[in-house]
């Protein structure tokens, strides 16, 4: 399924909405590619400007700093993931089946799209989520950033999954903790699988289906 959603992004993320101009879309498109391929640590606006044939000043007209750009990219993913959860669990009555669908979404490899189909490339984006998404909130500015609701898409997604957990077991006391944990575990275990295989049971097989089984076991054993 191609990505055709256009979420309303938090205006605190940008100085000028990148979706409204071609150069803005190019900043996002190429920025995602550079961060995915080289890592957020060595990514700079100068490298991005060189890659798009523009200037750093142009990029700074859209984003205050690279952390805001990363948060924009990561928030886009949370919006998309939340959309996937709603779309694929719609009209499903069984909360257990809903949770199994969610773990399948969390452990799925996204098909390659083209730059023409979407200004955010989904394969590059998924790689950023696995390697760099925690950098948006694991920092000393997290309290201030939270006050302006930069993490709302992630919190909304966790709340949605948490509510499904409560559908299955209404008296469960840790629905929010379990919800956020399975999202992070899915990403950490895939990172370990690809980079630090001795920290996971999936290092040799690189099997995402086994990772999904692991997530299901965590959820349903916790809810017994």
N, C-alpha and C positions, 0 to 999 in steps of 0.2 A: 504494500500500500504506500503510495507516494505521500510525502508530507505536504499538505495544502493548508495548514493552519497559520494564522497570523495573529499571535497573541498580542494583547495590549500590554506592552512592557512598561515597567515602572519608570516614570520620567526622571527620577533621581539617578538613573543609570547612565544617562547620556546628556550632552549639552544640546545636540541637534539630533533629531530622530533619523537614524541611518536608513530606515526603510523608505524614507521619502525621496531619496536621491540615488542616482546610479553610483556615484562615488561612495556614498554611505553603505550601500549594499556590497560594493567591492571591498570596503574596509572589513566588513564582517566576513565575507566569503574567503578572502585571502588570509585574514587574521586567523580564522579557524584552521585553515590549511597549515599555516606556519607554526601555530601552537601545537597542533597535532603531530607534525613531523619533527619538530625540534625541541619541544618542551617550553613551558611557560617561563622558566627561570631565565633562559637566554633570549626570549622573545623581547623585542623592543619596537617602539613606534618608528624608529629610524629604519629598521629592517623591513617593517611593513610598508613604509613609504616608498622605499626602493623597489619593493616587489610590485606595488601597484602603479609605479611611475608617477608618484605625487610627492608631497612634502610632509614633514612631521607636523607643520603648522596646520595643514588641512585636517589631519587625523585628530589633533587636539581641539579642533572646532566641534568634533563629534563626541569625543570621550576625554574626560579629565585625566585619566591615567590608565595603565594597562590592567589594573585590578578591576576597574569599572567595566572595561571591555570583557574581561574574563567572566565577570558576574553576569553581564548581559547574555553571553553565550550559554552559560550554565543555566540561567533562568529560562532561556528559550527551551532547553532540553527538558526541564522539569514541567514546563507547560505542555510540551509535546507528550511526555510520558503520562501525565495526568489525562490528557486527551485519549491516549491509547487505552488506559485503564477504563475510562468511561465508555469508550466505543466498544471494547471487546467484552465488557461485563454487562452491557445493557441487555435487559430482558433475560438475564440469567438469574434464576431463583436461588440456587444453592450457593451459600456463602463459601463452602469449601471449594466448589468449582471456580468461583470468582478468584479465590486466593491462588489456586493452581494456575489460572490464566495469568495472574499478576507475576508469579515467579517465572512463567514462560516468557513474559514480556521482558522481565529484568535480565534474563539470560539469553536473549535472542541476539543474533548478529544481524545488524541492519543491512539491507541490500544497498548496493552502490547506486547513488543517483547522479545526475549531471548538474553542473553549475547552472544550466538553463532551467532545470526543473525547480530548483530551490536555491536561494542565495546562501543557505547554510547547508553544507555537505554533510549528510547524516553519518557517513562512515568516519570522517574526521571528527565530527562532534562526539560520537560515542567514545572514541579514543581519549578525547579530552576529559570526558566525564570520569572515565576510569582512572586517569593519571593525575588530574588537576582540579577536580571539582571541589575537594575539601579545602583547597587554598582560598576559596571565596569566603569561608567563615572561620577557618583556623588561623586567626590573626588577632592582634591587639585592638583592632577597630571594630570587632564583631558587635559590641553593644551598641555603638553609634549607628552602624549599618543596619542593625536590626530595628532600631527606632524609626528608620525611614522605609521599613518593610522590604528590604532588598532580598530577604529570604522567604517571602510569602509564597511563591510558587512551590518551593520545596516543602514548606510547612503544610500547605493545602494538600499536596500529594500524600504526605504522611498521615494527615487527618483522614483523608478518604480511605486509605488502606486500613487505618486503625478502626474506622467505623465498620468496615467489612469484617474485621476480626471480631468486633463486638456482636455482629450479626450471628456469628458462629458460636460465640461464648460470651453472653452478655455480662457475666460476672467476672470476666478476666480483668485483672487490675493493671496490666502493663501494656495496653493496646498501642499506645503511642511509642513506647520504648521498643516494642517488637516490630512495629511498622518501620521506624527509622533504621532499626538494626538490620532488617533483611535487605533494605536498599543498599546500605553501606557494605554489608557482608558480600552481597552479589558483586559489587565493584571491586572490593579488596581481594576477594578470592579469584576473580578473573585476572586482576593485576598480578597476584602471586603466581597463578597458573602460567602466565606468559613470561614472568620475569624472575620470580623467586620460587621455583617449583617445589623446593623442599618444605615450604610453608603450607602446602595444600596437598590434597589427595588427587588432584586433577592434573598435576604437572606433567605426567608422562602421556596421558591420553589426550589432554587439551579438549576435554569433552564437556561442553556446556550443558548437555542433558544431565550429566552427573551432578553438576553444580545446581541445576534446578531441583534434582532429587534431594540434595543436601538442604536447600532452602525449605522445601516442603517438609522435610523431617524436623527442622527447627521449629517451624510454625505449628505443625499439628501435634508434635510431642509436647510443646509448651502449652497447648490448649487442651490437653487431655485432662 
